[in-house]
Amino acid sequence: MVPGEAPRRVLLVGFMASGKTSVGRELAGLLGWKFHDFDAVIEERAGVTVSEIFHRDGEAHFRKLESDVGRALLREEHVVLATGGGWPAQPGSWGAVPEGTLSVWLRVSPGVAVRRTSSEGPIRPLLVGGDLERRAAELMARREASYRQARVVLDSDEDDVPTLAMRIMTIIRGEARDR
């Protein structure tokens, strides 16, 4: 993003259950912008759930769909975007992020991520098999360098959704004032 320029879009990245969708919806409401969740758009276009895509077609197919959706949504302005947890780690993802994008990593610990996902329903496809917290920690470790490419890092373990959305609003307001 160009210093002093108000963002034209906000891109939320982070591990599953870090709060990307909840914070994204809240932030979009505060800004009066549109909100899109990559996974929801993929499900809408494919006509099946992300889990079904993983089981039926495999992760590689899902990542292709995710990449296509990401490129399309990143062209929009006045929008808050919640990526899938693995999107930032895919080759070319960060290269598709245009100028004018405020990227925010919502960091979450493995234990909190597992607790949140367990309360949501079925186990997420990438956590299946063995100790869930260990699997989450391994996935996070592989993705951390990609998440670190975000401009802002916020801890979502302790802060609630409204607090995180307001922190991002404060950053956006600061950017707009610097103009």
NORPELIN-V300388 format. One record per residue. N is the residue number from 1. RES is the residue in one letter. NEAR is the number of other ideal C-beta (glycine too) atoms within 10 Angstrom. Layout:
[[N	RES	NEAR] [N	RES	NEAR]]
//
This chain:
[[1	M	17] [2	V	10] [3	P	7] [4	G	11] [5	E	14] [6	A	16] [7	P	23] [8	R	16] [9	R	23] [10	V	26] [11	L	27] [12	L	30] [13	V	30] [14	G	26] [15	F	27] [16	M	21] [17	A	24] [18	S	28] [19	G	26] [20	K	29] [21	T	17] [22	S	20] [23	V	28] [24	G	28] [25	R	16] [26	E	22] [27	L	25] [28	A	20] [29	G	12] [30	L	15] [31	L	18] [32	G	7] [33	W	17] [34	K	14] [35	F	19] [36	H	20] [37	D	22] [38	F	23] [39	D	23] [40	A	14] [41	V	19] [42	I	20] [43	E	17] [44	E	10] [45	R	12] [46	A	17] [47	G	7] [48	V	13] [49	T	14] [50	V	19] [51	S	16] [52	E	14] [53	I	20] [54	F	16] [55	H	12] [56	R	11] [57	D	14] [58	G	11] [59	E	13] [60	A	7] [61	H	13] [62	F	22] [63	R	17] [64	K	13] [65	L	20] [66	E	23] [67	S	17] [68	D	13] [69	V	24] [70	G	23] [71	R	13] [72	A	13] [73	L	20] [74	L	19] [75	R	10] [76	E	13] [77	E	13] [78	H	13] [79	V	20] [80	V	28] [81	L	27] [82	A	30] [83	T	25] [84	G	21] [85	G	25] [86	G	20] [87	W	23] [88	P	25] [89	A	18] [90	Q	18] [91	P	8] [92	G	9] [93	S	21] [94	W	16] [95	G	6] [96	A	16] [97	V	21] [98	P	12] [99	E	9] [100	G	13] [101	T	20] [102	L	21] [103	S	22] [104	V	25] [105	W	25] [106	L	27] [107	R	21] [108	V	24] [109	S	18] [110	P	18] [111	G	13] [112	V	20] [113	A	27] [114	V	23] [115	R	14] [116	R	15] [117	T	18] [118	S	14] [119	S	8] [120	E	10] [121	G	8] [122	P	10] [123	I	15] [124	R	22] [125	P	15] [126	L	15] [127	L	21] [128	V	13] [129	G	8] [130	G	9] [131	D	11] [132	L	19] [133	E	16] [134	R	12] [135	R	18] [136	A	25] [137	A	17] [138	E	15] [139	L	20] [140	M	20] [141	A	10] [142	R	11] [143	R	19] [144	E	14] [145	A	10] [146	S	17] [147	Y	20] [148	R	12] [149	Q	14] [150	A	22] [151	R	14] [152	V	14] [153	V	14] [154	L	20] [155	D	15] [156	S	26] [157	D	13] [158	E	8] [159	D	16] [160	D	12] [161	V	16] [162	P	13] [163	T	13] [164	L	24] [165	A	23] [166	M	14] [167	R	17] [168	I	24] [169	M	15] [170	T	10] [171	I	17] [172	I	17] [173	R	11] [174	G	11] [175	E	17] [176	A	12] [177	R	9] [178	D	10] [179	R	9]]
//
